[in-house]
């Protein structure tokens, strides 16, 4: 199963704190040796302030060895630094606890205007803004994500996009919300970060833009596969936004696993399948796994035996993928529907026992599943002959009107996306002509 594990590829584009949930998942699944997993956790923890966690992991790995003195010394340093920062941050906290200040923070959209208000009314200084960021960063490294998110929010509303720490603040806030599993807030932060990246004000080269988008693609997996609307948003971003599709094809074709799963489990999947198949075919020489090969077998090669085998492999892949394990039942149900639907387009009369074999089900289970499908899907014109054990398909002619509607139903959406892209390019050109300031890219949080 390790051959299909993408943790090592995905981890390259994640903050080290975001890798911990993936490692915990792998430990539960017992895909790798437990000692290797514990050593990996220690390596990740080495550059954080979560010293107590590091000590616990060390004890698990080395049951008969004392905790190294350097870990105890580091713990003393972290506690001392935390006390120092807390004494410095207390006056700032008192300012933000003021009800009038809270109203101003919520109502003011201009960070400079808010800073001037705090400066005049509470003697607020630029050094205090910097201290807010430092304290939030320290809390984040200690694993206190709630405090980090709170102070990063205050930092974001006080600084302008030209501030050197602005991008780091956005990344840190998104990571904190993900780690607290606040998916609504995380989706808002994800959209805010995407708009900042796409505005192209922070980055001086296309390479920096490509790197930032690649990071965003990987971080977004946490949000898209946990938020109720995520499977719609992931298709829109990964498949229909040219810059992000280009980033996937250039830097991380393994993301096609997640895009394919989102399309297969999406109720509106019909309109996305053709575009997805094109991308899968284009990238088949750089990346393939049972999930992408299932689509290729079924819709490109019409290889039902191959699709049947790939569906079995898909179960294993999904059950052992951190992001997709919750999609397992939806995926299998919809994949079976895809096989059944495609098979019915080719044959007028189908043996239930043969269908059961293609769907990896026993005949009785397959018959009940088909009956339920015919009952609930108004588009499916079929009957079951129980005596002969056959599914008999009805003949349905498609009118010219329906053919035209099917061919043109995506034109409105594609036209809208084209207009949006043209407007973005025009805005970028106007910004350059007007001499808008450009600011350098910063490291992610």
Buried (B, 14 or more C-beta within 10 A) or exposed (E): EEEBBBBEBBBEBBBBBBBBBBBEBBBEBEBBEEEEBBBBBBEBBEEBBBBBBBBBBBBBBBEEEEBEEEBEEBBEEBEEEBEEBEEBBEEBBEBBEBEEBEEBBEEBEEBEEBBEBBEEEBEBEEEBBBBBBBBBBBBBBBBBBEBBBBBBBBBBBBBEBEBEBBBBBBBBBBBBBBBBEBBEBBBBBBBBBBEBBBBBBBBEEEEBBBBBBBBBBBBBBBBBBBBEEBBBBBBBBBBBBEBBBEBBBEBBBBBBBBBBBBBBBBEEBEBBBEBBBEBBBEBBEEBBBBBBBBBBBBBEEEBBEBBBBBBEBBBEBBEBBBBBBEBBEBBBEBBBBBBBBBBBEEEEEBBBEBBBBBBBBEBEEBBEBBBEBBEEEEEBEBEBEEEEBBBBBEEEEEEEEEEEEEEEEBEEEEEEBEEEEEEBEEEBEEBEEEEEEEBEBBEBB
